[in-house]
């Protein structure tokens, strides 16, 4: 088995459709989606809000 990790820059409020298209275009099986949460503002530092910069999508490639 081979795995591939894709990085997807995303704005959660706007890119839901783009993420859906990307996931449907994958040839293999999605193993995991890992969000990267960047703390930038005072509210985010104290954990009141979060901002997701990008997602890492782990794909298990189908090999013949």
Beta strands, then each sheet from edge to edge (+ up, - down):
strand 1: 2-9
strand 2: 29-38
strand 3: 51-61
sheet 1: 1+ 3- 2+
end
